[in-house]
Amino acid sequence: MLGFIALYAGFTVLWQALADTPLLHAWIEQIVVPAAAAWLAAGASLAGSGSVFVAEGARLVGTASSLNVLPGCEGSDAMLLVAAAVLVAPRSGGQRLLGLLVVLGLVFALNQVRLAGLLWALAHDRALFDRLHTLWLPLALVLASVGVFWAWLHASAPRSELTP
C-alpha cells in the first residue's frame, strides 16, 4: 500500500510540475481533444446527424457547443491513479506492462466519453453541466477506473489465486 501511495504521489507531483509546460498542452491539444473530435465526428457521420465536431487547440467544438479542455479535465488524474496501481500489483513485469497499456487505454477511452457527456450537457443544460463537471463525472471516472483496474487484476491472476 505504501508503494502505491508513494508512486501515485510522485506521479501527481511530476504531472503538476509539467502543468505550464508544452508537454501538457501538447497532451491536451494534440491527443485528448483531437481524439474526442475524431470519434464524435465519426459517430455523427455514421448516425447521419449532420453534427460537426472539430478540435481547435484545447477546445472541443461541436455544432451546439464547445468545451475548453483545461489541465485537470483531460483525465490524467485517473490515468495516474491506475498506472500506480498496476505498477505495484503483484504480477510479473510483462503482465504489468501489458496491464499498463490496456488499463491506460481504457481509462483514456472512459475520459473521452466523459468529455462527450460534458459537451452534450453544455449544449442542453448549463446547470446539469455544472453538476456533472464538478462532481458526478469525475467521481464516475475514478470509480470506473478502479473497476477497470480490478477487472485487469482479476483477469491477470494466476489460476491458483482464483480457486479456493
MIPA-503412 format. One record per residue: residue number from 1; x, y, z of N, C-alpha, C in turn; residue in one letter. Coordinates in pm, 1 decimal, decimal comma. Layout:
% MIPA-503412
+------+----------+----------+----------+----------+----------+----------+----------+----------+----------+------+
! resi !      nc1 !      nc2 !      nc3 !     cac1 !     cac2 !     cac3 !      cc1 !      cc2 !      cc3 ! resn !
+------+----------+----------+----------+----------+----------+----------+----------+----------+----------+------+
!  NUM !        X !        Y !        Z !        X !        Y !        Z !        X !        Y !        Z !    a !
...
+------+----------+----------+----------+----------+----------+----------+----------+----------+----------+------+
This chain:
% MIPA-503412
+------+----------+----------+----------+----------+----------+----------+----------+----------+----------+------+
! resi !      nc1 !      nc2 !      nc3 !     cac1 !     cac2 !     cac3 !      cc1 !      cc2 !      cc3 ! resn !
+------+----------+----------+----------+----------+----------+----------+----------+----------+----------+------+
!    1 !     81,9 !   -120,1 !      0,0 !      0,0 !      0,0 !      0,0 !     86,3 !    126,7 !      0,0 !    m !
!    2 !    194,3 !    122,6 !     78,6 !    281,4 !    240,0 !     82,7 !    348,0 !    264,2 !    -51,8 !    l !
!    3 !    380,3 !    155,0 !   -122,5 !    438,5 !    169,8 !   -255,4 !    343,4 !    238,9 !   -350,6 !    g !
!    4 !    215,4 !    201,2 !   -345,3 !    114,5 !    265,2 !   -429,7 !    102,4 !    413,8 !   -396,4 !    f !
!    5 !     93,1 !    445,6 !   -268,0 !     77,3 !    585,2 !   -226,1 !    197,9 !    667,8 !   -269,6 !    i !
!    6 !    317,4 !    614,3 !   -248,4 !    438,3 !    687,4 !   -287,6 !    445,2 !    706,9 !   -438,6 !    a !
!    7 !    413,4 !    602,8 !   -513,8 !    418,8 !    612,5 !   -659,6 !    314,1 !    709,3 !   -712,0 !    l !
!    8 !    191,9 !    699,4 !   -661,4 !     85,3 !    791,0 !   -705,3 !    120,4 !    934,8 !   -668,6 !    y !
!    9 !    171,5 !    956,6 !   -547,9 !    211,2 !   1091,9 !   -507,1 !    322,2 !   1144,4 !   -597,9 !    a !
!   10 !    419,0 !   1058,9 !   -628,8 !    527,2 !   1100,5 !   -717,5 !    477,8 !   1134,3 !   -856,7 !    g !
!   11 !    390,4 !   1049,5 !   -910,1 !    331,1 !   1078,0 !  -1041,9 !    256,8 !   1211,1 !  -1039,9 !    f !
!   12 !    180,0 !   1233,8 !   -935,3 !     98,9 !   1355,1 !   -925,4 !    187,0 !   1479,4 !   -916,3 !    t !
!   13 !    291,1 !   1473,9 !   -835,1 !    383,4 !   1587,5 !   -822,1 !    451,9 !   1614,6 !   -955,7 !    v !
!   14 !    496,6 !   1508,5 !  -1021,7 !    561,3 !   1524,8 !  -1151,9 !    465,6 !   1586,2 !  -1253,1 !    l !
!   15 !    342,0 !   1536,7 !  -1258,6 !    244,1 !   1588,6 !  -1354,3 !    212,3 !   1734,7 !  -1325,6 !    w !
!   16 !    200,4 !   1769,5 !  -1197,9 !    173,7 !   1909,5 !  -1163,0 !    291,7 !   1999,0 !  -1200,5 !    q !
!   17 !    412,3 !   1945,4 !  -1192,1 !    529,8 !   2023,2 !  -1231,5 !    529,4 !   2050,4 !  -1382,2 !    a !
!   18 !    460,1 !   1966,4 !  -1457,9 !    452,7 !   1983,4 !  -1603,0 !    334,8 !   2070,9 !  -1646,1 !    l !
!   19 !    258,5 !   2122,4 !  -1549,4 !    133,1 !   2193,7 !  -1579,1 !    149,5 !   2310,7 !  -1675,4 !    a !
!   20 !    254,5 !   2384,5 !  -1664,7 !    271,5 !   2501,8 !  -1751,5 !    377,1 !   2479,6 !  -1859,3 !    d !
!   21 !    394,9 !   2355,4 !  -1896,6 !    495,7 !   2324,6 !  -1997,4 !    428,0 !   2287,1 !  -2129,6 !    t !
!   22 !    503,2 !   2290,9 !  -2237,2 !    447,3 !   2249,3 !  -2366,6 !    400,2 !   2103,1 !  -2368,0 !    p !
!   23 !    456,8 !   2019,6 !  -2282,2 !    418,9 !   1877,8 !  -2280,9 !    271,3 !   1859,7 !  -2244,5 !    l !
!   24 !    226,2 !   1927,1 !  -2140,8 !     85,7 !   1913,9 !  -2101,0 !     -6,3 !   1973,4 !  -2207,6 !    l !
!   25 !     31,7 !   2086,9 !  -2262,6 !    -50,3 !   2146,9 !  -2367,6 !    -54,8 !   2056,8 !  -2491,6 !    h !
!   26 !     55,9 !   1992,8 !  -2523,7 !     57,3 !   1900,1 !  -2637,7 !    -32,2 !   1780,1 !  -2609,6 !    a !
!   27 !    -29,3 !   1728,3 !  -2487,0 !   -115,2 !   1615,9 !  -2448,2 !   -262,2 !   1651,3 !  -2472,4 !    w !
!   28 !   -300,8 !   1770,2 !  -2430,3 !   -440,5 !   1812,7 !  -2445,8 !   -471,8 !   1846,2 !  -2591,4 !    i !
!   29 !   -388,3 !   1929,4 !  -2652,3 !   -419,1 !   1985,4 !  -2783,7 !   -388,6 !   1891,9 !  -2900,9 !    e !
!   30 !   -301,7 !   1794,4 !  -2881,2 !   -265,0 !   1707,5 !  -2992,5 !   -309,0 !   1562,7 !  -2974,5 !    q !
!   31 !   -356,1 !   1529,2 !  -2854,0 !   -400,7 !   1391,6 !  -2831,6 !   -544,4 !   1387,2 !  -2780,2 !    i !
!   32 !   -569,7 !   1445,8 !  -2664,7 !   -700,2 !   1431,8 !  -2599,5 !   -812,6 !   1494,0 !  -2682,6 !    v !
!   33 !   -800,5 !   1620,5 !  -2716,1 !   -908,5 !   1690,2 !  -2787,5 !   -924,7 !   1638,6 !  -2931,0 !    v !
!   34 !   -816,5 !   1621,1 !  -3008,1 !   -835,7 !   1566,1 !  -3143,5 !   -897,6 !   1426,0 !  -3143,2 !    p !
!   35 !   -860,5 !   1343,9 !  -3046,3 !   -920,3 !   1209,3 !  -3040,1 !  -1070,4 !   1219,2 !  -3015,8 !    a !
!   36 !  -1110,9 !   1305,4 !  -2923,6 !  -1254,2 !   1322,3 !  -2895,0 !  -1327,2 !   1375,2 !  -3018,3 !    a !
!   37 !  -1269,9 !   1474,4 !  -3083,5 !  -1333,8 !   1530,4 !  -3203,0 !  -1346,4 !   1424,8 !  -3312,4 !    a !
!   38 !  -1243,7 !   1343,1 !  -3329,4 !  -1244,3 !   1242,4 !  -3436,4 !  -1351,8 !   1136,4 !  -3413,1 !    a !
!   39 !  -1359,0 !   1080,6 !  -3293,0 !  -1458,4 !    974,2 !  -3273,4 !  -1599,4 !   1030,3 !  -3265,5 !    w !
!   40 !  -1617,2 !   1152,5 !  -3214,1 !  -1750,8 !   1214,2 !  -3215,8 !  -1794,1 !   1244,2 !  -3358,9 !    l !
!   41 !  -1702,1 !   1294,1 !  -3442,0 !  -1734,2 !   1322,3 !  -3582,0 !  -1768,4 !   1192,7 !  -3656,3 !    a !
!   42 !  -1693,1 !   1086,8 !  -3629,0 !  -1721,3 !    958,3 !  -3693,4 !  -1858,3 !    906,3 !  -3651,3 !    a !
!   43 !  -1889,3 !    917,5 !  -3524,3 !  -2020,8 !    874,3 !  -3475,4 !  -2133,6 !    955,5 !  -3534,8 !    g !
!   44 !  -2114,5 !   1086,6 !  -3544,6 !  -2216,8 !   1172,9 !  -3604,0 !  -2235,7 !   1139,5 !  -3750,8 !    a !
!   45 !  -2126,6 !   1109,8 !  -3821,3 !  -2135,0 !   1074,0 !  -3962,6 !  -2210,0 !    942,4 !  -3981,2 !    s !
!   46 !  -2176,8 !    843,8 !  -3898,3 !  -2245,2 !    714,5 !  -3906,4 !  -2393,8 !    726,9 !  -3875,0 !    l !
!   47 !  -2424,8 !    814,5 !  -3779,6 !  -2564,9 !    833,6 !  -3741,3 !  -2639,5 !    923,6 !  -3839,1 !    a !
!   48 !  -2564,7 !    991,1 !  -3926,1 !  -2626,9 !   1081,8 !  -4021,7 !  -2689,5 !   1203,4 !  -3956,0 !    g !
!   49 !  -2632,6 !   1244,9 !  -3842,4 !  -2693,0 !   1354,4 !  -3766,3 !  -2662,7 !   1492,4 !  -3823,1 !    s !
!   50 !  -2558,1 !   1504,0 !  -3900,4 !  -2521,3 !   1634,0 !  -3954,1 !  -2443,0 !   1718,5 !  -3855,2 !    g !
!   51 !  -2420,6 !   1666,7 !  -3734,2 !  -2341,5 !   1739,9 !  -3635,3 !  -2195,4 !   1740,5 !  -3676,6 !    s !
!   52 !  -2128,3 !   1848,5 !  -3642,3 !  -1987,2 !   1864,2 !  -3675,6 !  -1908,6 !   1875,0 !  -3545,5 !    v !
!   53 !  -1796,2 !   1806,7 !  -3539,8 !  -1707,7 !   1812,6 !  -3423,5 !  -1565,9 !   1833,3 !  -3472,7 !    f !
!   54 !  -1497,7 !   1934,2 !  -3417,7 !  -1359,8 !   1961,6 !  -3455,2 !  -1279,5 !   1998,9 !  -3331,0 !    v !
!   55 !  -1150,2 !   1982,1 !  -3342,7 !  -1057,5 !   2023,3 !  -3237,9 !   -997,2 !   2156,8 !  -3278,0 !    a !
!   56 !  -1002,2 !   2251,1 !  -3187,7 !   -937,9 !   2381,5 !  -3207,7 !   -848,6 !   2407,8 !  -3087,7 !    e !
!   57 !   -726,2 !   2358,3 !  -3095,3 !   -636,6 !   2368,8 !  -2980,6 !   -691,8 !   2286,5 !  -2865,4 !    g !
!   58 !   -715,8 !   2352,3 !  -2752,8 !   -769,3 !   2284,5 !  -2635,0 !   -921,7 !   2283,5 !  -2632,9 !    a !
!   59 !   -983,9 !   2333,6 !  -2739,9 !  -1130,5 !   2338,8 !  -2743,8 !  -1186,0 !   2227,7 !  -2830,1 !    r !
!   60 !  -1283,6 !   2156,9 !  -2773,8 !  -1360,7 !   2057,1 !  -2847,1 !  -1486,7 !   2128,7 !  -2891,4 !    l !
!   61 !  -1498,0 !   2149,9 !  -3021,2 !  -1607,6 !   2230,1 !  -3075,0 !  -1708,0 !   2139,7 !  -3144,3 !    v !
!   62 !  -1832,1 !   2148,7 !  -3099,3 !  -1941,0 !   2076,3 !  -3161,2 !  -2038,2 !   2174,0 !  -3223,7 !    g !
!   63 !  -2134,2 !   2121,7 !  -3295,6 !  -2233,3 !   2206,8 !  -3361,1 !  -2308,1 !   2292,8 !  -3260,2 !    t !
!   64 !  -2340,3 !   2236,1 !  -3144,5 !  -2424,6 !   2306,9 !  -3047,8 !  -2348,6 !   2371,5 !  -2932,8 !    a !
!   65 !  -2222,9 !   2335,7 !  -2912,7 !  -2146,4 !   2393,1 !  -2800,9 !  -1998,4 !   2365,3 !  -2820,1 !    s !
!   66 !  -1916,8 !   2428,7 !  -2735,6 !  -1773,6 !   2400,0 !  -2736,0 !  -1725,5 !   2389,2 !  -2592,1 !    s !
!   67 !  -1629,9 !   2302,3 !  -2573,0 !  -1578,5 !   2271,2 !  -2440,7 !  -1429,1 !   2298,7 !  -2438,6 !    l !
!   68 !  -1384,7 !   2381,1 !  -2345,6 !  -1243,3 !   2408,7 !  -2330,8 !  -1184,9 !   2305,4 !  -2234,9 !    n !
!   69 !  -1095,2 !   2222,6 !  -2281,8 !  -1036,1 !   2116,5 !  -2200,2 !   -910,2 !   2172,9 !  -2134,0 !    v !
!   70 !   -921,4 !   2197,4 !  -2005,5 !   -812,2 !   2255,0 !  -1928,6 !   -731,4 !   2146,0 !  -1859,4 !    l !
!   71 !   -609,9 !   2179,1 !  -1815,4 !   -535,4 !   2082,2 !  -1735,5 !   -619,6 !   2040,7 !  -1614,6 !    p !
!   72 !   -625,9 !   1911,5 !  -1590,4 !   -709,8 !   1858,3 !  -1483,5 !   -839,5 !   1800,4 !  -1536,7 !    g !
!   73 !   -877,5 !   1840,6 !  -1656,3 !  -1000,3 !   1788,8 !  -1718,3 !   -969,2 !   1686,4 !  -1826,4 !    c !
!   74 !   -842,0 !   1656,9 !  -1846,1 !   -803,5 !   1570,1 !  -1956,5 !   -789,9 !   1424,5 !  -1915,4 !    e !
!   75 !   -818,3 !   1393,5 !  -1789,4 !   -820,6 !   1255,0 !  -1744,2 !   -691,0 !   1202,5 !  -1687,4 !    g !
!   76 !   -589,9 !   1286,2 !  -1679,1 !   -460,4 !   1237,7 !  -1630,7 !   -466,1 !   1190,1 !  -1486,1 !    s !
!   77 !   -550,0 !   1251,4 !  -1404,2 !   -557,0 !   1210,8 !  -1264,1 !   -598,5 !   1064,6 !  -1250,3 !    d !
!   78 !   -699,6 !   1023,7 !  -1322,9 !   -743,6 !    883,6 !  -1318,0 !   -639,0 !    791,8 !  -1381,3 !    a !
!   79 !   -574,3 !    838,3 !  -1486,3 !   -472,0 !    756,9 !  -1551,0 !   -352,0 !    735,8 !  -1458,1 !    m !
!   80 !   -313,5 !    838,9 !  -1384,8 !   -203,3 !    825,5 !  -1289,7 !   -240,1 !    731,3 !  -1176,0 !    l !
!   81 !   -363,8 !    737,7 !  -1131,2 !   -412,8 !    650,6 !  -1024,8 !   -400,0 !    503,8 !  -1064,5 !    l !
!   82 !   -451,7 !    469,2 !  -1181,9 !   -445,9 !    328,1 !  -1223,2 !   -304,4 !    287,1 !  -1263,5 !    v !
!   83 !   -226,3 !    379,0 !  -1316,2 !    -87,1 !    345,0 !  -1350,8 !    -10,9 !    304,2 !  -1225,4 !    a !
!   84 !    -26,9 !    380,8 !  -1118,2 !     40,2 !    347,1 !   -992,8 !     -8,3 !    212,6 !   -940,6 !    a !
!   85 !   -137,7 !    188,3 !   -949,2 !   -193,0 !     61,1 !   -900,9 !   -139,5 !    -56,3 !   -981,7 !    a !
!   86 !   -135,4 !    -42,9 !  -1113,1 !    -85,1 !   -152,4 !  -1198,2 !     62,8 !   -177,6 !  -1170,1 !    v !
!   87 !    139,7 !    -72,0 !  -1154,5 !    283,9 !    -88,0 !  -1137,6 !    322,9 !   -153,0 !  -1005,2 !    l !
!   88 !    235,8 !   -146,9 !   -904,4 !    268,1 !   -212,6 !   -777,2 !    189,7 !   -342,6 !   -758,3 !    v !
!   89 !    110,3 !   -379,7 !   -856,1 !     30,6 !   -502,4 !   -846,6 !    122,5 !   -624,5 !   -841,3 !    a !
!   90 !     81,2 !   -727,7 !   -769,9 !    163,3 !   -848,9 !   -759,7 !    153,7 !   -934,2 !   -886,7 !    p !
!   91 !    209,2 !   -882,3 !   -993,8 !    210,7 !   -950,9 !  -1123,0 !    352,0 !   -942,9 !  -1178,9 !    r !
!   92 !    379,3 !  -1024,2 !  -1279,2 !    512,2 !  -1021,5 !  -1342,9 !    530,2 !   -888,7 !  -1415,9 !    s !
!   93 !    654,6 !   -858,9 !  -1448,1 !    683,6 !   -734,8 !  -1520,4 !    610,8 !   -726,7 !  -1653,5 !    g !
!   94 !    606,4 !   -838,4 !  -1725,9 !    536,0 !   -841,0 !  -1854,6 !    386,6 !   -819,0 !  -1838,5 !    g !
!   95 !    328,6 !   -880,9 !  -1735,7 !    186,1 !   -860,8 !  -1710,8 !    157,4 !   -715,4 !  -1673,3 !    q !
!   96 !    245,3 !   -656,5 !  -1594,3 !    225,0 !   -515,5 !  -1555,9 !    237,5 !   -424,4 !  -1676,9 !    r !
!   97 !    333,4 !   -451,1 !  -1764,4 !    348,4 !   -368,4 !  -1884,8 !    224,8 !   -379,4 !  -1973,0 !    l !
!   98 !    180,2 !   -499,3 !  -1998,9 !     59,0 !   -518,3 !  -2078,3 !    -61,5 !   -456,3 !  -2007,4 !    l !
!   99 !    -70,2 !   -477,4 !  -1877,3 !   -179,6 !   -419,0 !  -1799,0 !   -179,1 !   -268,4 !  -1805,7 !    g !
!  100 !    -59,9 !   -210,0 !  -1800,0 !    -48,9 !    -64,5 !  -1808,6 !   -104,5 !    -14,4 !  -1941,1 !    l !
!  101 !    -68,0 !    -79,6 !  -2050,6 !   -117,6 !    -38,0 !  -2182,4 !   -269,7 !    -52,9 !  -2192,4 !    l !
!  102 !   -321,4 !   -166,7 !  -2148,1 !   -465,0 !   -193,3 !  -2158,8 !   -544,8 !   -101,6 !  -2066,6 !    v !
!  103 !   -503,7 !    -93,8 !  -1941,3 !   -578,0 !    -15,2 !  -1843,2 !   -573,6 !    133,7 !  -1878,0 !    v !
!  104 !   -457,4 !    184,6 !  -1915,5 !   -448,6 !    326,7 !  -1952,5 !   -531,8 !    356,5 !  -2076,9 !    l !
!  105 !   -530,9 !    264,7 !  -2173,2 !   -613,2 !    283,8 !  -2292,8 !   -761,6 !    289,3 !  -2258,9 !    g !
!  106 !   -804,8 !    200,7 !  -2171,2 !   -946,6 !    200,8 !  -2132,4 !   -983,9 !    324,8 !  -2053,2 !    l !
!  107 !   -897,6 !    369,4 !  -1964,2 !   -926,4 !    490,9 !  -1886,7 !   -926,4 !    612,9 !  -1978,5 !    v !
!  108 !   -835,7 !    615,2 !  -2075,3 !   -837,1 !    723,6 !  -2174,3 !   -972,0 !    725,3 !  -2247,3 !    f !
!  109 !  -1019,3 !    607,9 !  -2289,3 !  -1148,3 !    598,3 !  -2359,1 !  -1263,6 !    641,9 !  -2268,5 !    a !
!  110 !  -1259,6 !    602,5 !  -2142,1 !  -1363,9 !    645,6 !  -2048,0 !  -1365,4 !    797,6 !  -2034,2 !    l !
!  111 !  -1247,3 !    857,6 !  -2030,6 !  -1242,7 !   1002,7 !  -2021,8 !  -1295,2 !   1068,9 !  -2148,6 !    n !
!  112 !  -1272,1 !   1006,5 !  -2262,3 !  -1326,9 !   1058,6 !  -2387,6 !  -1480,2 !   1061,2 !  -2381,0 !    q !
!  113 !  -1538,0 !    956,1 !  -2325,9 !  -1684,3 !    951,3 !  -2308,7 !  -1728,7 !   1061,0 !  -2211,8 !    v !
!  114 !  -1650,1 !   1082,7 !  -2107,2 !  -1681,3 !   1190,2 !  -2011,3 !  -1681,8 !   1325,7 !  -2081,1 !    r !
!  115 !  -1582,9 !   1350,7 !  -2166,1 !  -1578,2 !   1478,2 !  -2239,2 !  -1699,0 !   1493,6 !  -2331,0 !    l !
!  116 !  -1738,9 !   1385,3 !  -2397,0 !  -1857,0 !   1390,5 !  -2483,9 !  -1981,8 !   1421,6 !  -2402,5 !    a !
!  117 !  -1993,2 !   1360,6 !  -2285,7 !  -2107,0 !   1388,9 !  -2198,2 !  -2109,5 !   1533,3 !  -2152,4 !    g !
!  118 !  -1992,9 !   1586,9 !  -2121,6 !  -1985,9 !   1728,0 !  -2081,2 !  -2022,3 !   1820,9 !  -2196,7 !    l !
!  119 !  -1977,4 !   1788,4 !  -2316,7 !  -2011,0 !   1869,4 !  -2434,0 !  -2162,1 !   1867,3 !  -2457,7 !    l !
!  120 !  -2222,4 !   1749,1 !  -2444,4 !  -2367,7 !   1735,9 !  -2461,1 !  -2441,2 !   1816,8 !  -2353,9 !    w !
!  121 !  -2398,5 !   1803,1 !  -2228,9 !  -2465,7 !   1874,4 !  -2119,6 !  -2451,7 !   2025,0 !  -2136,3 !    a !
!  122 !  -2337,6 !   2070,0 !  -2181,7 !  -2315,8 !   2212,8 !  -2203,2 !  -2412,2 !   2267,7 !  -2308,2 !    l !
!  123 !  -2441,0 !   2188,0 !  -2408,9 !  -2532,3 !   2230,9 !  -2514,9 !  -2678,2 !   2228,9 !  -2470,3 !    a !
!  124 !  -2711,7 !   2147,5 !  -2369,9 !  -2852,3 !   2127,3 !  -2335,4 !  -2896,2 !   2182,8 !  -2199,9 !    h !
!  125 !  -2806,0 !   2187,7 !  -2102,6 !  -2849,1 !   2228,9 !  -1968,8 !  -2727,3 !   2270,9 !  -1887,3 !    d !
!  126 !  -2706,1 !   2400,2 !  -1873,5 !  -2587,3 !   2452,3 !  -1805,2 !  -2579,2 !   2405,0 !  -1659,7 !    r !
!  127 !  -2693,0 !   2398,7 !  -1591,1 !  -2692,8 !   2353,7 !  -1451,2 !  -2650,4 !   2206,2 !  -1443,8 !    a !
!  128 !  -2698,5 !   2125,6 !  -1536,0 !  -2658,2 !   1985,3 !  -1540,7 !  -2508,6 !   1976,0 !  -1569,5 !    l !
!  129 !  -2460,6 !   2056,2 !  -1663,3 !  -2317,9 !   2058,4 !  -1693,3 !  -2237,1 !   2085,7 !  -1566,8 !    f !
!  130 !  -2276,9 !   2186,9 !  -1490,7 !  -2202,0 !   2222,4 !  -1369,8 !  -2197,7 !   2106,0 !  -1270,8 !    d !
!  131 !  -2309,2 !   2037,4 !  -1250,7 !  -2312,7 !   1922,8 !  -1158,5 !  -2227,3 !   1807,8 !  -1211,9 !    r !
!  132 !  -2239,3 !   1779,6 !  -1340,7 !  -2161,5 !   1671,2 !  -1399,5 !  -2012,1 !   1701,9 !  -1396,3 !    l !
!  133 !  -1977,3 !   1826,2 !  -1428,7 !  -1837,8 !   1866,1 !  -1437,9 !  -1767,7 !   1867,2 !  -1302,6 !    h !
!  134 !  -1836,3 !   1913,6 !  -1199,9 !  -1770,6 !   1931,6 !  -1071,0 !  -1776,2 !   1810,6 !   -979,9 !    t !
!  135 !  -1874,9 !   1722,5 !   -996,6 !  -1886,9 !   1610,2 !   -904,0 !  -1907,6 !   1475,3 !   -971,7 !    l !
!  136 !  -2016,0 !   1461,2 !  -1044,3 !  -2059,4 !   1328,5 !  -1086,4 !  -1969,0 !   1261,0 !  -1188,1 !    w !
!  137 !  -1924,9 !   1331,1 !  -1289,3 !  -1840,9 !   1264,1 !  -1389,2 !  -1697,3 !   1240,3 !  -1340,8 !    l !
!  138 !  -1637,6 !   1331,3 !  -1262,4 !  -1506,8 !   1294,9 !  -1205,5 !  -1516,8 !   1173,3 !  -1112,4 !    p !
!  139 !  -1621,3 !   1168,8 !  -1032,8 !  -1641,6 !   1053,6 !   -944,9 !  -1662,9 !    926,3 !  -1026,4 !    l !
!  140 !  -1745,2 !    935,1 !  -1129,0 !  -1770,2 !    818,8 !  -1214,8 !  -1641,9 !    772,6 !  -1282,7 !    a !
!  141 !  -1557,9 !    866,3 !  -1327,0 !  -1432,9 !    829,2 !  -1393,1 !  -1340,3 !    755,7 !  -1297,0 !    l !
!  142 !  -1328,3 !    804,6 !  -1175,1 !  -1241,8 !    738,0 !  -1077,6 !  -1296,1 !    599,0 !  -1043,6 !    v !
!  143 !  -1426,6 !    589,4 !  -1019,9 !  -1485,7 !    459,2 !   -987,5 !  -1473,1 !    361,8 !  -1104,6 !    l !
!  144 !  -1497,2 !    408,6 !  -1225,3 !  -1482,7 !    322,3 !  -1343,3 !  -1336,7 !    281,5 !  -1361,9 !    a !
!  145 !  -1244,1 !    371,0 !  -1333,2 !  -1101,7 !    339,7 !  -1344,5 !  -1062,0 !    231,9 !  -1244,3 !    s !
!  146 !  -1114,0 !    242,6 !  -1123,5 !  -1088,6 !    139,1 !  -1023,2 !  -1147,8 !      6,7 !  -1070,4 !    v !
!  147 !  -1266,5 !     11,7 !  -1130,8 !  -1328,3 !   -109,2 !  -1185,5 !  -1244,7 !   -171,0 !  -1296,7 !    g !
!  148 !  -1189,4 !    -88,7 !  -1382,7 !  -1103,0 !   -137,9 !  -1491,1 !   -979,0 !   -204,0 !  -1430,9 !    v !
!  149 !   -920,4 !   -139,8 !  -1330,9 !   -803,9 !   -198,4 !  -1264,5 !   -840,1 !   -332,5 !  -1201,3 !    f !
!  150 !   -950,0 !   -337,0 !  -1130,5 !   -992,7 !   -461,0 !  -1065,5 !  -1014,4 !   -571,2 !  -1169,5 !    w !
!  151 !  -1078,2 !   -537,2 !  -1279,7 !  -1101,7 !   -637,0 !  -1384,9 !   -969,3 !   -687,6 !  -1441,2 !    a !
!  152 !   -872,4 !   -598,9 !  -1464,0 !   -741,4 !   -641,9 !  -1511,9 !   -673,0 !   -729,8 !  -1408,2 !    w !
!  153 !   -678,7 !   -689,4 !  -1281,6 !   -615,6 !   -765,6 !  -1175,5 !   -673,1 !   -907,0 !  -1170,2 !    l !
!  154 !   -803,9 !   -917,9 !  -1181,8 !   -870,2 !  -1048,1 !  -1180,7 !   -834,0 !  -1128,2 !  -1306,4 !    h !
!  155 !   -836,2 !  -1064,1 !  -1421,1 !   -806,6 !  -1133,4 !  -1547,7 !   -661,0 !  -1179,3 !  -1555,6 !    a !
!  156 !   -572,0 !  -1109,5 !  -1490,1 !   -429,6 !  -1143,0 !  -1498,0 !   -384,2 !  -1234,6 !  -1384,5 !    s !
!  157 !   -475,8 !  -1271,7 !  -1297,6 !   -439,7 !  -1355,2 !  -1182,9 !   -408,5 !  -1498,0 !  -1226,7 !    a !
!  158 !   -306,9 !  -1555,8 !  -1166,3 !   -282,9 !  -1698,5 !  -1193,6 !   -401,7 !  -1781,3 !  -1145,8 !    p !
!  159 !   -423,7 !  -1892,4 !  -1208,1 !   -539,0 !  -1976,6 !  -1173,6 !   -541,2 !  -2009,6 !  -1025,0 !    r !
!  160 !   -424,3 !  -2026,4 !   -964,0 !   -418,2 !  -2063,0 !   -822,4 !   -477,8 !  -1954,0 !   -732,8 !    s !
!  161 !   -473,8 !  -1828,5 !   -777,0 !   -534,1 !  -1720,2 !   -698,5 !   -684,2 !  -1718,0 !   -710,8 !    e !
!  162 !   -736,7 !  -1774,9 !   -818,5 !   -881,1 !  -1767,4 !   -844,6 !   -958,8 !  -1881,1 !   -780,3 !    l !
!  163 !   -892,1 !  -1991,8 !   -749,0 !   -962,3 !  -2105,0 !   -688,2 !   -927,3 !  -2116,9 !   -541,3 !    t !
!  164 !  -1027,3 !  -2143,9 !   -457,1 !  -1000,0 !  -2152,3 !   -312,1 !   -925,9 !  -2278,5 !   -274,1 !    p !
+------+----------+----------+----------+----------+----------+----------+----------+----------+----------+------+
